[in-house]
Structure formats: C-alpha cells, structure tokens
Amino acid sequence: MPRSSPTITPLFHSPPWPLSLCPFPISNVPGLCQDHLPPPPKPTSLTLQLPHQSPLLRDVVSWNAMIDGYVKRGEMGHARMVFDRMVCRDVISWNTMINGYAIVGKIDEAKRLFDEMPERNLVSWNSMLSGFVKCGNVEEAFGLFSEMPCRDVVSWNSMLACYAQCGKPNEALALFDQMQAVGVKPSEATVVSLLSACAHLGALDKGCICILISMIIELRSIPLLALHLWTCMAILGHVKEAQQLFKEMKEAGVEPNDITFVAMLSACSHAGMVDEGQKLLDCMSSSYGIEPKVEHYGCVIDLLARAGLLEEAMELIGTMPMEPNPCALGALLEGCRIHGNFELGEMVGKRLINLQPCHSGRYILLSNIYAAAKKWDDARKVRNLMKVNGISKVPGVSVIELKGMVHRFVAGDWSHPESNKIYEKLNEIHTRLKSAIGYSADTGNGLLDMEEEDKEHALAVHSEKLAIAYGLLHLDSKEAIRIVKNLRVCRDCHHVTKLISKVYGGEIIVRDRNRFHHFEDGECSCLDFW
C-alpha cells in the first residue's frame, strides 16, 4: 500500500501563517506577544528525505517572499525581524536584506550583513556595490569593486555611474577603457554614464562620438540613448555630428520622436543654423506626423532671436497654435539684448516680469537692456522693483577643480588663501593682453551709470577670470583649464578668454548656463553664438 503522508499535530491552535509573519503587529493580538511564540520547527530526517515536498524548502521561499515584500515597502524593521527568525537562510535571503538596507541608505547595516554572509554570489557583490554608489561613497565603492572575484556588465556600469555622478569623469573614461580591454560588452547604462562623463569634461571628440554611435546602433537601442547623445552634442557644439547621427539612426530603423526634435532644434540654435532649424520644424508634421509643441517653437524662436531675426521670431509667435511660454519669451528677450532692440526688449521684458515676478533673471535682463540704451533711470527703477519685490540677484560663481580640490570664485573675491597671487596673475594677464593685442574692456552692456575706469575694474574681476588666473598659476600649459559657471558668460569675459587662449596657448573649457565653450588659439567652439 502506498505510504501515507506524514501528519503534523499543532502544539496549540494558531492562524494559518507563522505568527512571526503575521500581517499585523503581534502586540495587537490579545493574549499574544513575541515572548510566547513557539520556537520555529526544526528540520527532521523525514523532511530532508522529501526535497520535492519539503516544508522546509517551501518555508525558505515563503520567508524570502515576505522579506522582499517588506523591503519593497521600505519597512526594513519588519524585514529584519523576519530575517532574524529564519531557521535556514539562502543567499537570496541575505541579498534581499543587503539590497533593502542599501535602498534606504543604511549602508553600514548592509555592509555588516555582507561581511557576515556565509557565502556570496555575484548578486551579493553587485548589491553591496550599488549601495555604495547610491550613497556616493566613491572610495568604498572602488575598494569593493577591486576585491570582486568576478564582475559582469552590471558591476562595471555601477562603478561607471559612481564616477560619473560624483564628478570624476576622468576616472569614468579610464574605467571604460579597462572595461573594453577585458572584453565586457557595454549596455545602454554604459552609454548613459559615458555621456555624462563626456559632458562634464566637455570631451566629446570625434573618436568618442564614433564609438558611442556604433554602440547605440549595435545595441539597437531605443531613441532615448540617441537623445542623450544628441543633447550632449548640442551643448558641446558638435552639430554636424548630431546631424550625421540623426541620419544614421533613421537608417538603422530608429524613428525620431518629439523629444528627438527638441534636441536637434537645440543643436541648430547653439550653432546658428537658421535654415536647418526652420526646415526641421516644418518637416515634423509633414514627414513624421509629429505636431510641434511649445518647446519646439521655443527652440526656433531662440534660434531666430540669436541670429538677429527678431521680426521673424515675432511672426512665428503670432502663428503658433498656442501661447508662447516664458522660455520662448525669454529667448526673444535675450535676442533683443544681444542685438540692441530696445523697444521690443522693453515690451517683452515687462510682459515677462508680469508672468514671472519672482524670476530674478527677467529683471536683470531688462535692466541690462535699459543700461545698454543709456536709460539709467529706467535701469535703476527695474533694480529697485527687484528690491521691493524681495528678489535677489543670483551671484555669478565659477568653479575650478585641481588635484581633487574644488576652488570657488565670485566677482571681486578675496577669500581664497592665494588671492594675492591670483590678482597679481590677473594684472599680468591684462597687461599682456593690452600690449600684445591691444585689448580694451567691453563696457557697453550690463553696467549702470559708472565711470569708465570703474566699469573696467568691475569687469576685470569677474569670477571666471579669477578662476582662469588660478588655473594658469597651477596648471601646465599642456593641461586644459576646465571651469564651470552658473550663469551665462558675459561678452567681455568671452572675448578675454579667447585672447588668453591665443596669447598663453593651451585649451580653456568653460561650461556656462547655456553650453560648453572650447577656447583654443583665439577661437571658441560656439563661433561667438551663445
């Protein structure tokens, strides 16, 4: 006769789930508390002889499922309680807990469990590595990465993302070289991290572009990756390469979407390619069935305004099927400032201040337009209106990183410990530029009614000039000076930086609010169109 299944007699009447896994707190159950729970059942020889029907095996899966559920809800206290009561744990139990602690930022708890694990697999190492990355612990992440007995593309991508997100683009690019050397095939996440590193450095050269394009095509990636590359090309000024990528993506069967056209139109705007931008806008609906949105019109308005085609920009605003947003009007206002159209600038500026009364940039731009037209009283009224409305001007800040140290400068700053040397270098730069090229400061825009000498002094100590002077003091002439500024570079600083690159040699890369500027041998990659 067939053997009957073993029966288990409960020690006392209990609910159909273990009390330690009760879906509500034990303390809420009358007469029960954690101290009165029966001990977990111990495995018997009978259960071990029946692996396919083993209650123990089923219990491990069930307990892991409960831990995973608590982790997904962020309830790590309950997850730990279940974990601690498990009779038998497998590697999934440990990995789930480590990942949960990493997600909620309890990296010390995650590391403690990781160190206690009886055995680890690749997921264990990747979970711990991901935890360090989430917390921005670069040294700990690299230390763990170096200790890994084996790595997959997830391991490499985690370390790449860590470097890219923590402002270490050189390390990210060097790590990618190692990744290629050991033959690890990149994924979509690899491309995104590389683009982030390249964008931070301003180092998207033609070789890097070709590699990224081939990677995207090989991966048959969705347009999102191509979009990342298009956007990166746009801010770096590689418009021809962006157009080539657009063509190659179409040939590879990747159809553009509305976001793709925003990136392409932005690239045209950065390069002043008026005809190409207008053609792109026209072909969106006719060739691709995509109706332009306000963002697309805004890019073309920006393109026309920067090119001095202010009437055409106004005509486009009049024919738009929707009201222009503040970004589009702001682009028009910037065009008015660049090309000295006082009347239109005044009208647009007042409209923008009414639309965005808390936006300091609108006041500043209108005030600069008045100042350029020598309407000093009107410029002061706008500045006074800022004070009345409690609006503060965002100070210009330039940052340069040398040997792992970040140095921050504001205009006229004397707080740096090497300020005396910096200002001596700055005086040397201006003397040399005047004698070698005949430089004179561009004082015609953005300054109130001041004496000409005071205007020149105010321009001479702008934050990016201080940062460049510091870079010249400490960097070899073959090393690029890399600066990040939170505001748009003014005309005089842009002109001076071009001259410095010619007189002193070397490369200067400035990332301002709008784009990258590559200065070399007296020229800028923006072609003076920013």
Phi and psi in degrees as a GROMACS rama.xvg file:
@    title "Ramachandran Plot"
@    xaxis  label "Phi"
@    yaxis  label "Psi"
@TYPE xy
-65.0505  145.555  PRO-2
-71.1033  134.086  ARG-3
-80.0671  152.522  SER-4
-69.1  143.261  SER-5
-67.6454  145.639  PRO-6
-109.237  148.658  THR-7
-118.053  123.952  ILE-8
-94.6144  121.208  THR-9
-67.239  145.984  PRO-10
-70.1906  -29.1953  LEU-11
-157.186  161.892  PHE-12
-67.9125  128.27  HIS-13
-143.663  162.067  SER-14
-66.5903  166.617  PRO-15
-72.4631  1.15551  PRO-16
-122.812  154.561  TRP-17
-59.2107  138.941  PRO-18
-62.0462  -27.4394  LEU-19
-68.392  -17.3526  SER-20
-107.039  16.7801  LEU-21
-58.5763  135.193  CYS-22
-72.5598  -4.74185  PRO-23
-131.192  158.7  PHE-24
-58.1888  137.116  PRO-25
-59.7279  -34.5424  ILE-26
-62.5212  -17.3246  SER-27
-84.1139  -8.41721  ASN-28
-91.7325  118.134  VAL-29
-58.2486  132.012  PRO-30
83.7149  -2.59317  GLY-31
-121.016  143.834  LEU-32
-149.2  168.727  CYS-33
-61.1495  -32.1544  GLN-34
-68.5584  -23.2303  ASP-35
-97.4177  6.97429  HIS-36
-71.9005  144.233  LEU-37
-70.0902  151.988  PRO-38
-64.9774  151.491  PRO-39
-60.5799  146.207  PRO-40
-64.8313  142.414  PRO-41
-93.3738  145.402  LYS-42
-65.8813  142.078  PRO-43
-111.855  168.042  THR-44
-63.5834  -30.3094  SER-45
-66.8858  -43.2874  LEU-46
-66.9277  -35.676  THR-47
-69.3682  -25.2605  LEU-48
-80.9397  -8.29661  GLN-49
-123.1  70.8046  LEU-50
-63.7881  -34.2438  PRO-51
-75.4736  -19.321  HIS-52
-119.189  16.875  GLN-53
-66.5898  122.896  SER-54
-61.0606  -34.245  PRO-55
-62.0476  -43.599  LEU-56
-63.661  -43.0171  LEU-57
-64.3669  -36.265  ARG-58
-63.3435  -42.3396  ASP-59
-60.2402  -44.9321  VAL-60
-63.21  -43.4493  VAL-61
-64.8476  -44.3097  SER-62
-63.7712  -41.4631  TRP-63
-61.276  -38.48  ASN-64
-63.9434  -39.8566  ALA-65
-65.763  -42.8896  MET-66
-59.9216  -45.6692  ILE-67
-60.9999  -40.0611  ASP-68
-62.9426  -43.926  GLY-69
-65.0997  -39.7396  TYR-70
-61.1953  -43.9437  VAL-71
-64.5381  -26.6487  LYS-72
-88.4755  -2.27116  ARG-73
76.4855  13.8778  GLY-74
-95.3606  74.7618  GLU-75
-71.0524  -24.9678  MET-76
-63.016  -46.9136  GLY-77
-67.7745  -38.8999  HIS-78
-61.0139  -41.3493  ALA-79
-67.6183  -36.8924  ARG-80
-61.0763  -43.679  MET-81
-65.1092  -44.4818  VAL-82
-59.0094  -44.2194  PHE-83
-67.5346  -25.6884  ASP-84
-90.763  -1.23804  ARG-85
-69.2337  134.528  MET-86
-71.546  -44.2251  VAL-87
-134.558  127.899  CYS-88
-112.744  145.389  ARG-89
-111.993  -179.361  ASP-90
-63.7793  -27.3565  VAL-91
-64.9483  -38.1699  ILE-92
-59.2668  -48.5203  SER-93
-65.3881  -45.3819  TRP-94
-61.8509  -40.263  ASN-95
-63.5546  -41.7616  THR-96
-66.6074  -44.31  MET-97
-59.9455  -45.6381  ILE-98
-62.6798  -40.0133  ASN-99
-63.6266  -45.163  GLY-100
-63.7944  -36.6129  TYR-101
-64.7277  -40.7326  ALA-102
-62.0702  -42.1247  ILE-103
-86.8702  3.31109  VAL-104
85.8934  8.19858  GLY-105
-89.0725  71.3697  LYS-106
-69.9327  -29.7044  ILE-107
-66.5087  -41.2265  ASP-108
-64.7094  -40.9449  GLU-109
-60.9975  -45.1435  ALA-110
-66.4301  -36.2019  LYS-111
-62.7594  -45.0774  ARG-112
-65.2166  -40.552  LEU-113
-59.2975  -42.0737  PHE-114
-68.877  -27.0035  ASP-115
-86.8216  -9.39391  GLU-116
-59.59  132.306  MET-117
-69.4081  -31.3449  PRO-118
-149.969  150.823  GLU-119
-126.175  149.046  ARG-120
-118.799  -175.426  ASN-121
-61.8417  -35.9517  LEU-122
-62.6648  -36.7158  VAL-123
-60.0641  -49.2134  SER-124
-63.5796  -43.6527  TRP-125
-65.4654  -36.6562  ASN-126
-64.3306  -44.2104  SER-127
-66.4533  -41.4544  MET-128
-61.848  -43.5309  LEU-129
-61.0691  -35.6051  SER-130
-63.0855  -45.3938  GLY-131
-62.4093  -38.4261  PHE-132
-64.3716  -45.3748  VAL-133
-59.1924  -34.8237  LYS-134
-88.5553  -1.54534  CYS-135
72.1859  22.3839  GLY-136
-86.1556  85.9624  ASN-137
-65.8959  -46.5037  VAL-138
-64.3803  -44.3715  GLU-139
-64.9066  -38.6702  GLU-140
-63.2112  -45.8484  ALA-141
-68.0721  -36.4126  PHE-142
-60.9033  -44.3861  GLY-143
-67.2348  -41.6511  LEU-144
-59.0585  -40.0126  PHE-145
-68.0822  -30.1091  SER-146
-82.8635  -12.4659  GLU-147
-61.1791  129.529  MET-148
-68.621  -28.4814  PRO-149
-150.443  156.38  CYS-150
-134.628  148.304  ARG-151
-118.843  -174.933  ASP-152
-62.4819  -29.8242  VAL-153
-63.443  -41.1942  VAL-154
-61.7474  -48.7239  SER-155
-63.4231  -42.905  TRP-156
-63.911  -38.1941  ASN-157
-61.852  -43.8584  SER-158
-70.4652  -37.7435  MET-159
-60.5766  -46.0986  LEU-160
-62.4111  -38.1777  ALA-161
-60.452  -48.5844  CYS-162
-64.2797  -43.7379  TYR-163
-64.9602  -41.921  ALA-164
-75.0792  -25.7158  GLN-165
-97.9577  16.4878  CYS-166
72.7593  33.5589  GLY-167
-122.406  66.3538  LYS-168
-66.7084  -33.7234  PRO-169
-62.3016  -42.3273  ASN-170
-65.093  -36.3261  GLU-171
-63.4312  -45.1517  ALA-172
-67.2644  -37.7075  LEU-173
-65.4817  -39.6931  ALA-174
-65.5714  -36.6152  LEU-175
-63.6558  -37.9255  PHE-176
-60.1605  -41.9613  ASP-177
-64.3834  -39.8412  GLN-178
-60.0711  -43.2447  MET-179
-67.0974  -37.4165  GLN-180
-63.9106  -33.6494  ALA-181
-90.6588  1.17253  VAL-182
82.2651  22.8634  GLY-183
-80.9759  125.929  VAL-184
-76.0245  126.166  LYS-185
-71.1012  160.174  PRO-186
-122.239  -175.305  SER-187
-59.3818  -39.984  GLU-188
-63.1792  -32.4999  ALA-189
-61.2999  -45.2602  THR-190
-61.8023  -44.3805  VAL-191
-61.8727  -44.6129  VAL-192
-64.9855  -39.4944  SER-193
-62.837  -43.104  LEU-194
-63.0714  -40.4373  LEU-195
-61.3749  -43.0544  SER-196
-65.4242  -44.2256  ALA-197
-63.934  -40.885  CYS-198
-65.2557  -37.6826  ALA-199
-65.9119  -37.3956  HIS-200
-83.5236  -21.595  LEU-201
68.6136  35.7541  GLY-202
-117.613  35.2282  ALA-203
-87.8195  82.9592  LEU-204
-85.654  177.394  ASP-205
-63.7938  -36.134  LYS-206
-63.6967  -44.2179  GLY-207
-65.1454  -38.3221  CYS-208
-61.4872  -45.3581  ILE-209
-60.9618  -41.6489  CYS-210
-62.4551  -45.8951  ILE-211
-66.3233  -40.6967  LEU-212
-61.4143  -45.843  ILE-213
-64.2418  -35.8984  SER-214
-64.5402  -43.6102  MET-215
-64.0038  -44.2459  ILE-216
-66.4504  -41.6112  ILE-217
-63.4798  -37.4231  GLU-218
-76.8132  -10.7413  LEU-219
52.629  46.025  ARG-220
-75.1635  158.191  SER-221
-65.9656  161.513  ILE-222
-58.4916  -14.6865  PRO-223
-59.8  -41.8605  LEU-224
-67.6144  -42.1227  LEU-225
-60.3294  -36.6447  ALA-226
-61.9751  -43.9701  LEU-227
-56.35  -44.2559  HIS-228
-69.4847  -41.9718  LEU-229
-58.6837  -46.7335  TRP-230
-62.8451  -42.7615  THR-231
-61.4872  -43.5366  CYS-232
-61.4251  -38.6342  MET-233
-62.3839  -49.084  ALA-234
-73.1544  -20.6654  ILE-235
-92.3927  -6.19614  LEU-236
85.9667  13.8303  GLY-237
-90.381  69.1221  HIS-238
-73.26  -42.6602  VAL-239
-61.6811  -40.3611  LYS-240
-65.6921  -36.4555  GLU-241
-64.0723  -39.9599  ALA-242
-65.8312  -38.4806  GLN-243
-64.5444  -40.3769  GLN-244
-63.1738  -40.7343  LEU-245
-56.6977  -44.0379  PHE-246
-66.7768  -45.2391  LYS-247
-67.8864  -34.3371  GLU-248
-64.9608  -40.5308  MET-249
-64.1661  -42.3136  LYS-250
-65.107  -29.0638  GLU-251
-84.8769  1.88661  ALA-252
88.4228  10.3786  GLY-253
-91.8914  109.913  VAL-254
-80.2246  137.674  GLU-255
-71.0644  152.348  PRO-256
-121.147  -172.491  ASN-257
-64.4194  -31.5512  ASP-258
-70.3501  -36.0725  ILE-259
-56.9838  -43.3717  THR-260
-69.6081  -30.6375  PHE-261
-61.0062  -43.9871  VAL-262
-64.492  -43.9946  ALA-263
-66.8179  -42.2595  MET-264
-66.463  -35.089  LEU-265
-64.8025  -39.8306  SER-266
-61.6821  -43.0522  ALA-267
-62.6246  -38.6673  CYS-268
-64.8035  -41.6091  SER-269
-65.0681  -28.7057  HIS-270
-101.412  -1.14163  ALA-271
69.9812  28.1008  GLY-272
-89.5214  82.4922  MET-273
-65.4746  -51.3732  VAL-274
-61.1304  -44.7586  ASP-275
-62.8124  -40.836  GLU-276
-63.8986  -43.5136  GLY-277
-65.6051  -37.8072  GLN-278
-65.3313  -40.2033  LYS-279
-61.9073  -43.4017  LEU-280
-62.3096  -41.1984  LEU-281
-67.9028  -36.9031  ASP-282
-81.6394  -8.65351  CYS-283
-57.7067  -51.3034  MET-284
-83.0346  -37.9125  SER-285
-72.5948  -37.1186  SER-286
-103.311  -26.1413  SER-287
-121.583  -4.40558  TYR-288
68.1997  26.1413  GLY-289
-109.249  118.031  ILE-290
-77.3241  125.792  GLU-291
-60.7933  140.245  PRO-292
-102.535  177.722  LYS-293
-61.2598  -29.9675  VAL-294
-64.8758  -37.898  GLU-295
-69.0601  -44.8553  HIS-296
-61.4916  -38.3485  TYR-297
-60.7679  -39.3531  GLY-298
-63.2122  -41.4967  CYS-299
-72.6831  -36.2946  VAL-300
-61.1126  -42.7538  ILE-301
-61.7358  -42.7019  ASP-302
-61.205  -48.4992  LEU-303
-65.6761  -42.5617  LEU-304
-65.4889  -42.8234  ALA-305
-65.0756  -31.4096  ARG-306
-81.196  -0.0809257  ALA-307
84.6441  6.87809  GLY-308
-90.8437  64.7727  LEU-309
-69.5307  -35.9894  LEU-310
-65.1958  -42.0183  GLU-311
-63.3662  -36.3978  GLU-312
-64.6159  -41.1851  ALA-313
-65.7113  -37.9429  MET-314
-63.0865  -41.036  GLU-315
-64.3291  -40.0498  LEU-316
-60.4739  -38.8615  ILE-317
-69.3877  -26.2523  GLY-318
-96.8303  -4.53192  THR-319
-63.7124  141.637  MET-320
-77.6869  1.73323  PRO-321
-140.157  165.75  MET-322
-70.4682  140.46  GLU-323
-66.5683  142.046  PRO-324
-86.9709  170.531  ASN-325
-58.0831  -30.4046  PRO-326
-64.3078  -42.4733  CYS-327
-65.5098  -43.3692  ALA-328
-66.8298  -35.8378  LEU-329
-63.6838  -37.5643  GLY-330
-64.0903  -40.2766  ALA-331
-64.8212  -40.6669  LEU-332
-63.8154  -39.9392  LEU-333
-63.0694  -39.6733  GLU-334
-63.2123  -38.3519  GLY-335
-63.2779  -38.6247  CYS-336
-66.8967  -44.939  ARG-337
-61.0142  -41.9997  ILE-338
-104.315  9.77983  HIS-339
67.1425  31.5462  GLY-340
-88.4936  90.5186  ASN-341
-66.4328  -46.7764  PHE-342
-60.9624  -50.8575  GLU-343
-66.9579  -39.1364  LEU-344
-61.2681  -40.9579  GLY-345
-62.3747  -44.6188  GLU-346
-63.4346  -47.2556  MET-347
-68.953  -39.5288  VAL-348
-61.9749  -44.6623  GLY-349
-64.4555  -38.1471  LYS-350
-64.629  -40.0229  ARG-351
-68.0535  -39.4793  LEU-352
-63.704  -36.492  ILE-353
-67.0079  -36.2182  ASN-354
-75.4959  -37.5372  LEU-355
-130.92  72.7424  GLN-356
-66.1151  -12.9691  PRO-357
-103.508  5.54548  CYS-358
-92.4971  107.055  HIS-359
-63.0768  -32.4321  SER-360
-62.4044  -31.1754  GLY-361
-66.7519  -42.0057  ARG-362
-63.7325  -46.0501  TYR-363
-61.6049  -43.7864  ILE-364
-65.5145  -43.1483  LEU-365
-65.2813  -39.6592  LEU-366
-62.3804  -40.0222  SER-367
-66.4815  -35.628  ASN-368
-64.5645  -42.8565  ILE-369
-62.8478  -42.7974  TYR-370
-63.8467  -40.38  ALA-371
-63.7377  -30.5211  ALA-372
-88.0496  6.20768  ALA-373
60.2009  29.8358  LYS-374
-95.6396  74.4485  LYS-375
-64.2736  -39.8433  TRP-376
-62.0921  -43.0869  ASP-377
-65.0737  -38.5496  ASP-378
-62.0188  -42.5694  ALA-379
-66.5008  -36.2418  ARG-380
-61.5238  -40.2525  LYS-381
-65.9812  -42.2317  VAL-382
-64.9463  -39.3321  ARG-383
-66.0652  -36.2276  ASN-384
-62.9149  -35.1815  LEU-385
-59.7253  -46.8787  MET-386
-63.1552  -43.1756  LYS-387
-60.4605  -39.743  VAL-388
-83.8089  1.26911  ASN-389
72.0706  29.0586  GLY-390
-99.888  128.563  ILE-391
-105.12  143.803  SER-392
-74.4038  134.485  LYS-393
-73.0302  120.916  VAL-394
-70.7145  144.683  PRO-395
-73.8772  129.067  GLY-396
-127.836  130.553  VAL-397
-118.299  138.39  SER-398
-124.801  136.693  VAL-399
-132.18  138.151  ILE-400
-111.6  126.043  GLU-401
-132.762  124.743  LEU-402
53.1631  42.3126  LYS-403
80.7073  -2.1478  GLY-404
-105.753  133.703  MET-405
-96.7455  126.84  VAL-406
-114.09  127.601  HIS-407
-114.222  134.133  ARG-408
-130.558  142.475  PHE-409
-122.474  166.157  VAL-410
-59.7425  132.53  ALA-411
69.0528  21.1894  GLY-412
-73.9211  131.615  ASP-413
-121.56  14.6078  TRP-414
-82.0657  -17.1155  SER-415
-69.9531  140.781  HIS-416
-62.3338  -19.1971  PRO-417
-107.435  28.9348  GLU-418
-57.5546  -41.6555  SER-419
-59.4806  -45.5011  ASN-420
-65.5416  -37.8526  LYS-421
-63.4204  -45.9352  ILE-422
-71.7677  -30.8762  TYR-423
-64.1927  -41.5392  GLU-424
-65.2401  -39.3807  LYS-425
-63.8043  -42.2448  LEU-426
-62.9161  -39.9708  ASN-427
-62.0922  -41.321  GLU-428
-61.1907  -48.5845  ILE-429
-65.553  -39.5756  HIS-430
-62.5683  -43.178  THR-431
-68.4754  -39.0165  ARG-432
-66.5963  -38.3642  LEU-433
-68.7269  -40.0467  LYS-434
-76.94  -34.3734  SER-435
-85.2833  -35.1787  ALA-436
-125.078  -12.4551  ILE-437
79.1185  35.068  GLY-438
-64.5431  139.321  TYR-439
-135.397  142.244  SER-440
-64.8475  143.403  ALA-441
-88.1583  94.9446  ASP-442
-101.844  13.8216  THR-443
-84.9676  0.472076  GLY-444
-145.485  136.568  ASN-445
84.5826  1.96499  GLY-446
-117.1  144.079  LEU-447
-75.5426  -174.721  LEU-448
-70.1163  91.6086  ASP-449
-126.068  162.505  MET-450
-65.7145  149.527  GLU-451
-59.2739  -38.4041  GLU-452
-65.0619  -38.962  GLU-453
-66.9805  -37.1804  ASP-454
-63.0355  -43.824  LYS-455
-62.5601  -40.2897  GLU-456
-66.4057  -42.0352  HIS-457
-61.1934  -39.2139  ALA-458
-71.7308  -33.8542  LEU-459
-65.9543  -23.2465  ALA-460
-110.869  26.2775  VAL-461
-61.8357  153.376  HIS-462
-60.2462  -39.5122  SER-463
-68.3821  -29.977  GLU-464
-68.3985  -38.2732  LYS-465
-64.2771  -41.407  LEU-466
-65.2323  -40.824  ALA-467
-64.269  -42.898  ILE-468
-59.6405  -41.5249  ALA-469
-65.3109  -39.8954  TYR-470
-62.6732  -41.0537  GLY-471
-65.8516  -30.3592  LEU-472
-67.9557  -33.3029  LEU-473
-116.798  -14.2122  HIS-474
-104.003  147.772  LEU-475
-68.5084  151.66  ASP-476
-62.5879  -20.8363  SER-477
-84.3444  -11.7834  LYS-478
-90.8251  137.992  GLU-479
-74.6474  139.459  ALA-480
-90.0038  121.297  ILE-481
-115.614  122.952  ARG-482
-130.22  141.589  ILE-483
-118.63  129.014  VAL-484
-123.347  143.163  LYS-485
-82.0827  -14.2397  ASN-486
-119.949  172.348  LEU-487
-69.3915  138.386  ARG-488
-67.6548  132.996  VAL-489
-76.9766  166.469  CYS-490
-61.4088  -42.1424  ARG-491
-67.8533  -42.6302  ASP-492
-65.0139  -36.6305  CYS-493
-64.0638  -44.8307  HIS-494
-65.1492  -44.1038  HIS-495
-63.4135  -41.216  VAL-496
-63.8429  -37.8451  THR-497
-61.076  -44.2702  LYS-498
-65.6839  -39.871  LEU-499
-61.1668  -42.103  ILE-500
-63.6509  -26.8982  SER-501
-82.3688  -45.2652  LYS-502
-76.3858  -41.4922  VAL-503
-93.8767  -15.349  TYR-504
76.7543  178.699  GLY-505
83.0467  -178.65  GLY-506
-118.453  138.486  GLU-507
-123.678  125.104  ILE-508
-116.288  121.167  ILE-509
-119.671  124.619  VAL-510
-103.466  106.722  ARG-511
-99.8763  -167.663  ASP-512
-63.1876  -27.5624  ARG-513
-97.6942  -38.1258  ASN-514
-169.573  179.398  ARG-515
-89.4882  145.91  PHE-516
-123.388  119.612  HIS-517
-102.321  108.797  HIS-518
-99.1474  126.315  PHE-519
-157.585  130.495  GLU-520
53.0181  39.9031  ASP-521
81.8015  6.83253  GLY-522
-123.071  158.536  GLU-523
-123.425  143.437  CYS-524
-63.0988  -21.5073  SER-525
-79.5351  -6.77745  CYS-526
54.9875  36.3957  LEU-527
61.4281  28.6251  ASP-528
-124.492  89.6244  PHE-529
